[in-house]
Amino acid sequence: MYFTLKNSLLPTGVLGFVAMPSYLCKIGTADGRVVEKQFDATTKEQLKENLEEQGFYVFQIRRKALHLFQLGEKAAARPTGRRFLSFNQELLVLLRSGLPILQIFDTQIEQMEAGAFRDILSEIREDIRGGSVLSDAFARFPRFFPPLYVASVKAGEKTGDLPVTLTRFLEYQKRVEAIRAKVRSASFYPLMLTSAAVIVVLFLMFFVVPSFTQIYADAKVELPLITRMMMGIAGVLGSYWYLLLLAVVATFTFFRTLLRTSRGRLFVDKSILKLPFFGPLMIEYALTSFCRTLGTTLASGTPMVPAMQMSRGTLNNLRLEKEMVQAIHRVEEGSNLSSSLERTGFFPTLALRMVNVGEASGSLTEMLGDVSDYYETEVERRLTKLTTMIEPVLMMVMGMLIAFIILAMYIPIFQLAGTVG
């Protein structure tokens, strides 16, 4: 059985997606059992810390072999955001219709195509028929049903209002998917332009420039410095292309290895937050995710500390997560939420004031939703500004680079034409 410690919310483009390695863990549970489970986590140290926070005693953690070969299988097994949303919309409609839970699962399983998700639903149905409640059956498969979802279902079971809590979760999921789509959309065109520029430049350097080099060598003409420099660069690339490829692979491997270590990930995350434009964007995106998740979890009836622990993973930045751990400890010791968040150093004044007002007025969940809405708008504004600014810059840089290469190779022809004239 697979277990995912926490769900990552990583935007593409600016922030990028990072595949998490798998670890086999030997842990002791609160009832005295010793079990072996598999978890996905960014680093070994972070996994151990999170397991201990959840009340487990960690005996051993070891990296699972052949992780790279299993990434495709894991990705295929997980339901996509849209598919998971569709499943829950159907579940909500059937619950509201008054059908018994077993009949609901029979209906959904019958119309679902064969695959891992259908097999999991069949197992869940058998668990429910054997006497398990719905939330416990879902909790057996955290790779498919995240902790926030299970907490929402459990809260609905306690209050007897499962459709209401599912509706709240679906609204949350739709907002998360919407902001993800906006980030992907904003990063698509710049990435496409950059890729096109790299392809064109490589084509010129590997095919066009060598052709001109041969022509000028046969003509035995004196070439200007800019042309000789361009021919030299093309010659080096043509002769030592394998070194360039090796350097790219080595750089990729270095950063991949760096991100797998706690110190390396912390260094990279700190560096991102210090960038002039992308740092504030990262913080605002993290605030949107954290406040949305925390508000939804609290509205489902989860106590403050477990809700903050559950929401911490959506910050998706080790530097921010470490500060949030300290905030959680302060809340455990009796501090209020706004003062605990203020001491993290990354919550803006406006967000802190809104949270403080929410605590004072007893409308914290609604105020957290307002904070998330506000910073979601700010993220959209920054993304729009980024795309508006970067597209013409990329076009200009690409055009100037290509024009420089072509001009460097055609200057000797212009000189010869002038001489003949």
Beta strands, then each sheet from edge to edge (+ up, - down):
strand 1: 2-4
strand 2: 22-28
strand 3: 34-40
strand 4: 57-63
sheet 1: 1+ 3+ 2- 4+
end
